[in-house]
Amino acid sequence: MILGCGPAGMTAAIYAARKRIDIVMVSEDAGGQVATTFGIENYPGFQYVTGPELVDKFRSQMGQFDIEQYLGEKITRLSRQDGLFVAQTASGKEHAARACIIATGARPRQLGVTGENKYRGKGVSYCATCDAPLFADATVAVVGGGNSALSAAFELSRIASKVYLVSRREWRADEAPLIENVKAASNIETIIGYVAEAIAGEEVVKGITIKSFPKGDEYKSLTVDGVFVEIGLLSNSDFARGLVRMNERGEIMVDCDTWTGVPGLFAAGDVTNVKDKQIVIACGQGAVAVMSAFEYLLRRR
């Protein structure tokens, strides 16, 4: 059983099908974060591809195999019963298997402001590594004050002409060289003590309004071509709480073989504690998870 239909889940499905493993895939959606990514320039084999196009490529390849799929099914609980892993969904369905791969990914923590969802993939981004090259010589805003926000700001400073780094309080970053690099960048303007209020635009992002924190009695309007939201990720792992080990961020702890510590249960991609959240890394983990699951099943025939 494969839970999730993002890059890790789809790669796992392709590998499992080629090994003639009976598969059931359960997922709330197809593509995960990739489906809403504007452009991708760092996936091998493609100089440039949009997120939806890459998802279509994955699904087309997966469609060559007989894979039982249940999409649109939100997983509410995963348990182990009588030697089987049982996934329950919001619709009341149950799916069971001898081995299970959790590949439900993560979702960006959102700002929750007007215009954020409207312009997602149209100037609003949650991944500087993925989308920074699309903003060459542009003016952008990065919202956040942790390591990921400062990393995004510095990465963008080498591509964009102007970067606003907006944070509600003093930076929480703990990497001294990173802080020094951001402070030294002449095209990064730091705005501390403000939070996002609204994102505006036409066909694409044209600006962001920020307000003072915590009082909210002062407003500023910044003209920007893009807004990078860097306030963390939320792992889609709640359904597995109590079954697997997780870190303080809710990421499932795995070893280099993607084993969770529970016999027969593996996890791959952004839902895990893997350091970098990248499509190619998720795909690699999905392949490793199947190899590990296959070996587990062979030993218990």
N, C-alpha and C positions, 0 to 999 in steps of 0.2 A: 504494500500500500504506500502510495506517495501522496503526501499532503502538501499541496501547493503547486501552482502552475506558472511559476516564474522561471528564470534561466536555470536555477538549480534543479527545480522539479522537472522541467521539460528535458533537460540533459539526462537526468536520472531515468526518465521514462524511455528515452531513445536507447540508452545503454542497456536497460533492463529488457526491453523488447528484443534487442539483438541477441541477448542471452537466453531468449525463450522463457523468460520468467513471466508468470501470470501477473498482470498488473491491474490495480484499480487506482485511479487518480481522483482525488477529491480536492476541490479548491473553490474559494469564493469568487475568484476572477481568473482571467488568463493574462499573463504577462507581468503582473505585479507592478513595481515601480517603473520598469522599463516601458510599459505601455503608455506612460505619461511623460516620458523623457523626450525633449524636443529633438535633439540631435546627438549622435554618438560617433566619435571619431577615433576611438581607441579600442574597438573590437576587431581582432584579427580577421583579415579577409575583406574588410569594408573600409574604404577611405572615409566614407560618410554614409550613415544610415539613420533614419529616424527611429525612435523607439518602437512605434507601431509596426513599422516595416520589419524590424528585426524580430519582433514577436511573431509576425506572420510567417517569417522564414522558419523559425523554430517549430511553430504549429504545423506548418506544411510538412516538414520532415517527420514530425511525430505522427502525422496523419497517415504515413505509409504503413504503420503498424496497427495491429488490433489491440488498442488500449482502451479499456473501459474507463470512461471519463464521466465525472459528475461535477460539472462547473456550475457556479452560482450557489454552491452549498457552503455556508459558513460553518466552520468546525467549532463546536462549543466545548467538546470534552474528548480527551484521549485517555483510555484506560487499558489495563491489561487484565484479561479475563480468560481463565482456563487455557493459558498458553497462547492466546491470541491478542493482538492489539485491536481494540475496538474504537472507532472514531464515530462520535455522535454529531449530528448537524442540527442547525436551528430548525430545519423542516421536520425533524423527528426521525430522519433516516439513520441507519447504522451500517457501517462498513467494517469488515474484519479481515485480518491477514496475519500470517505467521511472522512477518518482518515488516518494519515500517520505517520510512524515511520522512522526517519532518523538513519541509522546504518552504515554509509559509512566509519567509522573508521578514521585512520590517517596513514600517511606514514612517515618513518624515514627521517629526513633531511640527505641527502647523502654528502659524501666528494667530489664526482665527480672526482675521481682519477682512473688511470689505475689499473685494477685488482679487483676493488671493487665489481662490478656486477658478475664477473667471480667466485669469491670466496664467494659470499653471501651464507650462510648456509654451507660453507666449511671452516669455520674459521673466516669469517667476520660476526659479530653479531651486532644487534642493541638493545639488551635487556640482560643486565647482570643478572637480576633476573631470566630470563628464562634459560640462557645458561651457567652461571658461573660454575655450578657443572660439566659440561662436560670438564672443563679445569683444573682438579685437578692435581697439581704438574707440571703444564705447565708454559710457559713464554708467557705473553700476553701484548698487548699495548692497552691503553684506550686513545681515542682522544677526547678532549673537556676540558673545564675549568669551567663549571657551576656546579650546585648542582648535576645534574644527573651524570656527569662525575666523580665527586669526590665520589659519592655514589657507582658507579660502581667499581671504583678503590679500595675502601675500602672493598667492598663485595668480589671482586676477590682476594684481598690480603690474605683473610682467607682460600682460596682454592688453588690458583695458587702459584707457587714457586717464581715467579718474575713478577712484574707489572710495566710497563712504563706508566707514565701519561704525555701525550703530549698535550700542549696547546699553542696557538699562542700568548697569552698575559697572564698577571697575572690572577689568578683565579677570576671568577665572582661569585663564590659561596658565599652565605650569611649566612650559618649555621655554627656558630662558633664551636660547638662540632664536626661536620663533618670534618672541616678543621684540627682541632687538631688531630682527629683520623688518618687522612691521613698522616699528618706530623709525627705522632708517629710510623707508620707502617714501620718496618725495611726493608721490601721487596718491597716497592714502591719507584721507582726512578722517580722524577719529571724532565721533560724536558720542560722548558718554552721558548717561542720565536721560536717555530717550528710548521710547518703544515705538513700534510701528502702529499706526492708526488706520491707514487705508492705502491701497495700491490702486492707481488710476492708469488709464490708457485709452487707446482706440482699438485698433486691431491687435496691437501689442502694448507692452508696458511703456508708459511715458513718464511716470513719476511715482513718488511715495511720500505720504504725509506721516510725519512722526510727531509724537507729543512727549512732553517732559514727564519723567517718572520720579516719584510716585504721584505727584499732585495732578499732573495732566492739565496744567494751566497755561502751558506754552506750546505752540505748534510751529513746525517748520515744514516747508514743502521743498522736496529735492527733485530736480529734473534728472531722471535716470532712464537708461534703456533696459535695465534688468535689475531684479531683486533676488539675491541669493539668501535663502533662509537656512541658517546654520545654528539651530537651537537643539539639535539632537535627533535621534531616531527612537522609535518605539517598536520593540520586537513583537511580532505577531505570534506570541507563545503562551498567552494566558490559558489556553485550553489544555496545556500540558503541565500546568503547575501541580506540584506534588508527585509527579511521575518522574521528572528528570531534574538534574542539577542545573540551576541558573545562577548567573551573577547578579549584581545589584541593578543592572540595566534590563534584566529579564531575558538576556541572551542565553541560549542553551549552550552549556559547556560541552565541548567535544575534544577528542584527541585528533592526531594527524590522520587517523583512519575514519574520522567522522563518527566514532562511537560515542554514545552518550553516557555509557556506564551501565545502561539497562540492556541486558542481552536481547539482541534482535532489533534494537531501536537506534536509529542513526539520524543525524541532522546535518543539513548542508545549506550554505548560502548565508544571507544576511540575518537569518534568525539565530545564528550561532555567534560565538565569541570570536570568530575570525576577525583579525585586526582591521583589515581594509575591506570596505563594502564596494565591490566592483563586479560587473557582469561576468567578466572572464574568470574571476576567482570563484564566483558562485557556480559557474558551469563546471569548473574543475572539481569543486567539492561534490557536486551532484554525481559526477562520474565516479569519484572515489567512494561515495556512499553506496552505489550499486555494487561495486567490486566487493566492498565489505559485507553487504547484505547477502550477496551471492555466496560468498565463502561461509557465512553463518548458516545459510539454508543447506548448503552441501553437507556440512558437518552434522546436520540433524535429520538427514533423510532416513 
